[in-house]
Amino acid sequence: MSADSKKLWEEFAELVSIDSPTYGERAMADVMKQKLTALGFQVDEDDAAAAIGGTAGNIYAYLKGTDSRRRGILLSSHLDTVSPALGKKAVLHSDGGITSAGDTVLGADDASGLVEILSGIRQALSSGEPYGDIEVLLPVAEEVYTKGSKQFDLSRIRSKTAYVLDMSGKVGSAAVQAPSIISFSAAVTGKASHSGFAPENGINALAAAAAAIAKTPQGRLDAETNFNIGTLTSGEASNIVPENCTLTGEARGFDHEKAEQAVRKFEKNLSEAAAAFGARIDFKAETEVRAYSIPKSSETVARFQKAAKRIGVQGALVSTHGGSDNHTLTSVGISGIVLSCGMFNVHSVNEYTTLDQLEKGAALVRELILDREA
């Protein structure tokens, strides 16, 4: 292992070892602030913690470029990690693969993005080549519908070009399209009664919900739209007609209106079913993130594909059904795309990355910053 590879591995292992669950990113925020400050950035933290009930705010860092004629760049990865996230330890295997010890997630989502940003910046600065302004945004609470970045004052960002390192797969792919995500919850209220002595006196809230669910298509509705009912809770005992039933779900779609229509259709089915049973409903829906599509002809895409070519990776353009902080950036007109950063099987204890992928991700960041000719 080369000295550079060893340094990259050690920094990745360091970041993985920091407990950084959603709403508990304090330690990770402090470490990243120190590392960016050491690289010469002006670094500060906003007050998102107070707004969302967390321990840390979003980290923003700025480094003035050495050549004002060159385009600036915004790089972003999130600070939080999904559960089980406490006591993580990275294990480097003889084949270059990196896993957790097996009882937690690895945290490559998004420590891979964080370490690739740090290493790529170091490589760009040490190259001696000219570069434009560099901005770094490290949001908290990304894993809960980007609650952290929604609190950030996006007017502070100078660059109109952003690269968010937060997608699974080999380095060399970028998502230029992502869906709206509309979450919903519903409470059905009926009437309790003893199911043995007087079932006719009850109004079965669970049965009303089940009738609506049976009438509503789920899964992949078409090439653009998904619909899912994810949780359902009802009843107090097996001998009581259930008075209450609550359920939650979401719709995702590249066409925002079609995703909304899917949610409205279920609300209509639930309302009709409840009325037929004599129950009532309380239905709430919220657009968590709104769909975007970045033109493949944009300068953002061209810069990515040029950088990918320089390091010998594909530069493929894809769509994703996932949400990310790029939704927040694009909502104010920033041209952002989401980069694969070499993480696999995320959100599970089988999550892994490889040293080779981390090295390629760092090299890609370096080339994006330097923005050299292909």
Buried (B, 14 or more C-beta within 10 A) or exposed (E): EEEEBEEBBEBBBBBBBBBBBBBBBBBBBBBBBEBBEEBEBEBEBBEBBEBBEBBBBBBBBBBBBEEEEBBBBBBBBBBBBBEBBEEBBBBBEEEBBBBBEEEBBBBBBBBBBBBBBBBBBBBBBEEEBBBBBBBBBBBBBBBBBBBBBBBBEBEEBEBBBBBBBBBBBBBBBBBBBBBBBBBBBBBBBBBBBEBEEEEEEBBBBBBBBBBBBEBBEBEEBEEBBBBEBEEBEBBEEEEBBBBBBBBBBBBBBBBBEBBBBBBBBBBBBBBBBBEEBEBBBEBEBEBBBBBBEBEEEBEBBEBBBBBBBBBEBBBBBBEBBBBBBBBBBBBEEBBBBBBBBBBBBBEEBEBBBBBBBBBBBBBBBBBBBBBBEE
